[in-house]
């Protein structure tokens, strides 16, 4: 959601009847609060992305499933080296793959430039950031929209994660500074 507020991708800047003749970005930024922006994102881009994830056949022989959370914790490059092997890099080529991964990892060589905001999609690089953003109401909206998708995708064992969220986060309902009319 944060990335989509300012990114320059063409699809974000294309007007659409779906958004009353506005661009996706303008419609997102017109939301009155952060909660409304998260809800807008869940109903639109997130919904499409999750649909694609659910439609992916991970049992395909040429498929290797990995989660962002595992990659971001892969400071020893073990998972990445498994990926390089899966992609067909030879045993002799994999050390170079590991060095390139490290040089471009936000916990590796890119850690120095992280503060410079050179990573358009990455705000902190921490896994499971949603746990620090969602409150129970937003979590319930996610469950209503996507059901047990977190279980299906292997992120959670059940829906008990909802109980771990704070009852309310008032900052989610603060007025949108990008939209002073609210």
Secondary structure, 3 states (H helix, E strand, C coil): CHHHHHCCCHHHHCECHHHCCCEHHHHHHCCCEHHHHHHHHHHHHHHHHHHHHHHCCCCCCCCCCCCHHHHHCCCCCHHHHHHHHHCCCCHHHHHHHHHHHHHHCCCCHHHHHHHHCCCCCCCCCCCCHHHHCCEHHHHHHHHHHHCCHHHHCCCCCCHHHHHHCECCCHHHHCECCCCCCC
